[in-house]
Each structure stands twice: as structure tokens, then as C-alpha cells.
């Protein structure tokens, strides 16, 4: 985790040279270094002191920590770097709060905009071996990876000639604006390198989180399938349109594919859950629990999205959700919040175990985006709440356990949305027990190996669940 935090800091620092600095002062490229460092740390301390959900577990954030102003100033000066200062204040159990040196890059990432080649992949180590490989999960349409002809299921075991091992510095390899992957394939139980390489360049991409949606005929039943890869509020209208189509088609069941969805907007998670149901409008969706400065709040099932469009609801009494260890935060919220109301059949592997929500805090009088300081470009994204379902269930550090265990088979990933794809096929056989099972599943029911990384792991929004500052209740 420390290595990932370091890479996040370094990569976003480098992006300052290419982004918002020109808007502040074309002649200054080291604005953060020239700024008053203690003033930045003062903003950090005050933001955490007010909002941080684990404030009570961080003694240096206590209201009575400093008796005099000089003592507080000495404390601010005790650590030079604002980044190091921020992380020194976090509680031990906090795996997800972070700081950025360029808040414009963070804002873009939360909207699905990033520098990317469009190849979304996982990194796997075979159990009890030194063999490490990457497998392509999906490709962003229209991206450089798409143009290069890369497809889901492609296996690679090296970047720029560096063969993967358990000690490979993936942060270094993946941070480059361009790189070349070396392909490999499974031959029996062995991974064999191929004499084929593909070069990829990163460009600024906007990824639509709705990757795939269709209606399947399953033994005469209409089943909706939705591959949804992030909870991004700027795509809520498109998501609502997908459910309008599902409703018009008269689907009787829904398979919601969240296997690679690392989270996003709490509001969008609520809207998606309201689209799946609809019969619980006004009832408690989830409870948000803050630190001692704020009263807990309740979220309720809604009948409108953020644009005031009526929600297209399916009124389902059950839903099938596909998960992996990459399913995090807002993905887990949908499962947890729906569980008390309808039958949620979870298929796959345990989720990530992320039940806290965060908010972006800026250096401004009210910590909002308006009137932000022009002296620097730091922002912090601290955890400010824990979220529980209406029955109070939260704290699932080990993730949510599936009802039906099924791993992806790396040598036979299949096509997303195809009824023969491993995880989807399991769901369809639950819906219709006589539905055809893929032949290769008879031979290999699980895949060896453990996930050690993925393409999004260094993105600012990775495994984040967040709310808008305006949604935070007034301080006591």
C-alpha cells in the first residue's frame, strides 16, 4: 500500500506540469513548492479534524491536542512534506484516504477521464510459483488498445522486455506514457511466452462505465445483462436509459456484472438500486455514520436521478450480481443495501471489503471547490463516513461472500455478455437449471492463482466511494 501511495503522489505530481498549472500561472511549474507549506498543512489538519471518520483513533486530530498557537505551528513544521504530513495523521485501519497534488487530475478521474491506453487488465501470480502474468479483462472502445486489436482474454507476461516476477516494479512499468506488451499463452498447465509484441500509447480517454448491456433469451425467459464498471454520476442518464430498455423488453431477471467495478458515487449506487427495484421508494436505502461532529443520516430509495428524470424501475424481487475481489465500495453498497429488501444472489468470489465513503476537500473557506486557494493545487480525499444497510450491517473488512463460488478461468475468459462466459453462465443456470453448461467448465472449475494488481490500481478514484460535500450534514 505504501508503494501505491508513493506512486500516486509521484504520478500526480508529474501531471501538474501538463494540466492545471497553465491556468494558474503559465510561468510557474512548481507552484506547490513555492506555496506556504505550513498553510497547506493547516488546511490538511483542519479538514481532517472536522470530517475524518476515524478522528477518534488519531490523537493528533483531537480538538484539545494543542494548548497554544505556537505549539500548533511547531507541529505543522515538524514534517516538511504536506503529503507525509497527511499520511502521518491517518488511523491505522485506514487503507483508502489519500492526498493529491493536482486536484484537476482527480476531478477528471472521478468523471472517467484519464491518460490511458484503454487496456483494462489484472495481474496474477500462479499459486506456489514465480509465474506472473497479465490477462486482459476488457478494452475501452475506441482506445489505442482497441485500435491495436487487443481483446479480452489476451495474456501477456512482460512489458518492454521485462518478464514479470513477484518482485517486478509494476508502478514503474505502468507509469510510462507508452509501453510494449509481450504476449504469452497457456499450453496445458504451462505459461509460454510468444514471439509477439504490441506497442500501446496513452491518450486522454473518457470511459463510459456501461460497457455492455443486452437482453438474453434463456429458455424462453427474457434476462437483462448489464456490465457496469464504475458508479459515475455523469453517466446516470445513460444508465437510466438502459433500464428503460430493460423495462420495455419485459425482462423477468437481471444479471448485474460488477466484477471489475471498484466503486464511485454513493448517489449513483442508490439510483441504480432504485432502478433495479422501485417498490421501496421513500424507504431507507442505507445509513451514513460520521465522526462525532455530525449526526448520522439516512439515504432513501428515490424515484428521480440527479437530472430530475424519473427513474426507470424494474420492480424486481431478485437480482444476480457477479463479483470478484475487484468489486469494491459502491459495488458492495448495492449488494449490502438491497439484501434486506430483495433476494440478491451473489456469484463469483469475495468482494474487496470497502464500506467507507470519502469526499474531496479543497483549501477554501468551506472546503468546497468554490473560492479555492490559487496558491497551490493540493486536495485531500479522506474517509468521512461508514455506510451500513438499513439493518446496520457494515464493517465487512474481508468483503462480501458470494452465495455461489466461481472464479474466472484465465485460459477461457470468454466474451462478456455471451451466455457461455463462465460467471454469466452460472447465473443463467440458476435462472434456468436446464440451461447449457460450457464444456470447458467440466474440465476446469477454478483457476489457479491470486490477483496481485490491476490496471486501475494507481488511479486516484480506484476503490473509492464518495459523496459531494454538499451532501454532508451540517456540523453539530
N, C-alpha and C positions, 0 to 999 in steps of 0.2 A: 504493500500500500504506500509506503514512503517513497518508493521508486516511482510509482504512478503519480503521486503528488508532485514530486520533483519535475517529472516530465511535463505535467500540466502547467506548472509555473514557467518552465523554460519555454515551452512551445507558445504559450500565450504571450509571454514577454516578447518573443521574436515577432509575433504578429502585430505588435504595436507599430513597428516600422512600416507596416503595409496598410494600416487601417486608420483608426480614428485620429492619429496624431496630426495628419494633414489638416483635419477640420479644426483643430485647436490652434496650431501654430506651425506653418509649413517649415519654419526654420529650426524647430525643436524636435529632436527624435528621442531625447532622453528625458522627457517631461517628468516621469516618475522619480527619477534620480535627483532632479533639481527641486522637487517639491519638498516642503517641510515634512520630514519623516515622522516627527512626533505628532504632527497634526493628523497624518494618515492613521497612525496607531491610536490616536484619541478617538477617531471615528470608529475604528475597529472595536475598541474596548466598549464604547458606549452602545454600539449596535448589539454586541453580544450580551452586554449587561441587561438590555431591555428585552431582547427577543429570544435568546438562545434557550432551547428546551431543556438542555442539561446544565443550566446555570447553577443549580444547587450542587452539582458534582464538580464544579470548577471553582475552588476557593478564591482565586484571583478575580473572579467576577462578582463577588459578594458586594452588596450595597455599602457595607461598612468596612470594606477592605482597606481603605486609605483614610487616615485621620486628617491629613493636611494636603494642600495642593502641591507643595514641594515633594512630598512623598510620592504622590501620583506621577508627577513629572519625572522623578527619578526612575519609577517603574517603567514608564514609557521608554525611557532612554536605555534601559537595561538590555534590550535586544535591538540590534541595529535594523534588521530587515523587517518590514511590515509583514512579509509572508511568514517568516519564522515566528514573529510575534503572534500572528493569528493562530497558527497551529499550536503554540505553547498554551493557549487559553482553552483548548478543546478538552472535553471529558474523555476518559479512556475508552468508553464504549462507542464513541462517535467514529463511524467509518466513512461518513459521507459529506460532512461540511467542507467547504473549500473556499479559496480566495482566488480571484483572477486579477491580472494586471491590465486587462483590456476589456472593459465591460461591453463594448460593442461586439466583440467576438462572441461573448457569452450570449448576448441578446440574439444574435444571428443563429447561434447553435440551438437555442431553445425554439426557434422558428423553423428548424430543419435546414438551415443554411450553413454550409461548412466547406472547407477545402477538402475535397475527396476525389478518389478515382472511381468511386461507385461500387467497389467490390466489398461486400459485407461477408466476413468470414469468421470462423472460430479456429482457435489453436488448440491442438490436442496432443497429449502425451500418452502413448500406449502404456498400460499398466505394467509396472515392474520392468521397464525397458528404458533405453535412452532415446527411443524414437519419438520425434516430434514432427507434426505436420499441420498444415492448414487445410481447411476444407471450405469451399465457397458455399455460403448459405443462400444468398440471393444477390442479384445485381440491380442497381438502381437504373431504371430505364433511361436511355439517352446519355448515360455516363461514358467516360473513357473505357471502362471495363466492358460495358455493353457493346461499344463500337469495336473493341478488340475481340469480341466473340466469346468472352468468358461466360460460362453458365454455372448454375447451381450444380454442385457435385464435383467440380474441378478440384483436384488435390494438388498441393504444392508443398515442397519441403525445403525451399531455400529462397533467399532474396539477395539479389546482386551477387550470386555465387556463394553466399554464406549459408551452409547447411544448418538447419535447425537442430539444437540440442536443448536439454533442460536449462542450461545456463545462458542461452542466447539473449542478447540485449535487444528485445523486440522494440523497446521505446526508441532506440537509436535507428533501427532499420525502418520502422514505420513512420518516423517523423519527416522523412525526406520528401521533397515535392514530387519526385519521380523515383521509381524503382522497377526492377525486373524480377518477376517471379519465375522459379524453375519448377516445372510440372513433375508430378510423380503419379504412380498408380498402384493399386493393390493387386498383387499376384499371389493368390492364395492367402496365406497369413502374413505375407511379407509386403513391405512398402518398398517399391523400386523407383529410383529416380529415372526420369525420361530425359532424352536429349532435346528438350523443347523449352523455350523460354518466351515470356510475353512481357513487354515493357508497358508500364502504366504511368500516366501523368495525372496529377491532381488539378482540378479546376474548382471554381466555386459552384456548388450544387445545391439545389433545393430539393429535398427528398419528400415526396408525398408518402405519408405513413400508411396509406391504403394501398398496399402492394397488389392484392388480388382479391376479387370478390366474384362469386358466381352462384348459380343455383344448380344443384345436382339432383338428378333423378335416381333415387335409391329404392329400388324395388317398388316403384310407383309412388313413393313419398318425395315431396319437394323439400330439399335440405339446403339451407343457405350456408355458404362458406365465406369467411372474411379473414384475410391475412392482414393484421393491423400491427404496425411496427413501432409506433410511438404515439403518445397522447398529446397531440399538438392542436391547440385551440384554433389556430388559423386555418385548419382543415375541417372544422366542425360542420360546416355547411355541406361539404362533400360527403362526410360520414353520414350525415342525416339523409342525404340523397340515396346512399347505398341502402339504408333501411327502408326508404320509401319504395325502392325497387323490390326488396325482400317482401314487403307487405303486399305490393301489387301482384307478385308471383304466388302469394299464398303459401309461403314456406311453413312447414309444421315443426321444424327443428333448425337449430343454428349451431354451427361449429365455429367458434371464435378462436383463431390461431394467434396466440400471444407468445409463441415460443422464443422469439428474439426481441420482444418488446421490453426495453429497460425502464420504461416509465414515462413521466411527463406531468401534464396538468391534472390536478385533482378535480377541477371543474369539468374537464373533458371526460374523466373517468366516471363522474356522476352522470353526465349526459349520455354516455354510451350505455351505462347500466339502465338508464331510463328508456333508452331506445329498445333494449332487449326486453324490458318488462312493460311498464306503462300503467299497470293496475295498482301501483303503490304511490301515486302522486301525492305529495304532501307528507308522506311518512319518512321516518328517519333513515337516511342512507348511511351515514357514518357520523362518528363523534370525533372532534378535533380537540386534543388535550395539549394545552400550552404550559409554560412555566408559571410561577406564582404571580406574575404581573398581569395575567389575563384569565378571564373566566373561560371554561370550555365552551365550545359552540357545537351546534348540530347542523349537519347538511341534510337536506331533504331531497327526495326524488322530485324531479322537476318535469314540466311539460313544455319548456322552451329552451333553446340553446342560447348562447351569448348574443347572437344577432337578433333575438326575439322571434326567430322562426319556430313554429310549433314542432315539437319533437315527433318524429315518425316512430311510433312504438309498435312492437310486435305482440305484446301481452303474453309472452311465453312463460310457461311454468317450469321449464328446464332449459339448460344450455350446456353445451360441451365445450370445454376450454382446454386448448393444447398448451403445455408449458414445458420449459426446461430451466436449468439454473440461470439462464439469461433473462428469464421473466422476472421483472422486479417492480417495486414501488407501486405505481398506479395500476400496473397489471395485477399485482397481488391485491390491491384495494378493490378492484372489480369483483374478484373471486370472493374475498372476505365479506364485502358488503352485501353481495347477493345471496350468500349462503343462508342467512336466516329467513329468506323470503322464497327462494325457488330451489329446485334441485340442480346444483352445479356439479357436473361430472368432470373432474379434472383428470386429464390424460397426459402422461409424459413422465417428467421427473420433478423433484422438488424445485420450488422457486428459489429466488435469491435470498429472501429474508430481509426485506426493506419495508418498514412500516412508518418511517418518519417523513415529514414533509419539510420543505425549505422555502425560503423567499430570497429574492435579490435585494440587498441593502446597498444603497448608494451613499456617498458622502454629501448629504444635503440636510437642510434643517429638519425634515421629517423622514429622512432615509429613503425617500422616493426618487424617481427619475427626474422630476421637475426641479429646477434650480440646483442641479448637481454641480459640485465643485469643478472648476476648469483647471485646477492646479495639478490634478493627477487623474489617472484612469482606472484606479482600483475599484473593485466592488467585492462584496462578500456574499456567500450563499450558505448561511448557517441553517442547520436543522432548527426549526422553531416549533414543531408540533409532532406529537404522536397521533396516529389515527387508528380508531377502533371501529368495529361494526356496531350495530345497534345493541348487541348483546354484551358489548365491552371487550370482545376478543381482540387482542393485539399482542405485541412482543414476540412474534414468531421469528426469532433470530435464525433458526435453521430452515426457514422457508415454509411454504405450504405444501403438504404431502399430497401427491395425486391419489385419486381413487383407483386408477389403473396405471401401473408402472409400464412404461415403454420408452426406451431410448431410441434416438435416431441411429440409423445404421449408416456409418460414414461411407461404406463402399456401395451403398444402394440408397442414396438420399431421395431419389425420385423427384418428380415435378410438383411444386407447390400447387395445391388445388386439384391435383389428379387423385381420383378415388383410390388408386393403388399406392399412393405415397404412405409411408409407414404409419405416422401418427394419425393422419386423417382417416386412413383405412380402419384403424382401431375404433375411432369414433363412429364411423358408418356401420361397422359391425355391431356396435352397441345399439344403434338406432334400429338396424335391421339385422338380426342374428344370422340370417341366411346369406348376407352379402359376401361376395367373393373375397377370399384372403390371398394376398400376393404370394406366389410360390416361394420367393426367396426368404420370406419370413419363417417358413417352415424349417429352413436350414440355419438361420442366424437370428435369434430373437433379440439379442442385445449386442452392443458394440463395445469392444474393449477400449479403455482409455478414459482420461479425465480432461475436462476443459481447463486450460491454463491461461487463456486470454481470448480476446476477440477484437474485431476491427474498431469498434466504438469505444473501447475501454479508456482511451485517453481524451475523449470528448468531454467538454465541460458539463453537458447535460446527461452523461452516462449514469444510469441507475438513479436518477433524480426524480423526486415527486415534489411539485412546487405549487404554490398559490400566489396570487397577486397580493401585494402589500395592502391594497385597499380592502381585501377580504379579511384581514386580521382584525379582530375586535378591538375596541378602544381599551386602553390601559386602565386598570383599576384605579 
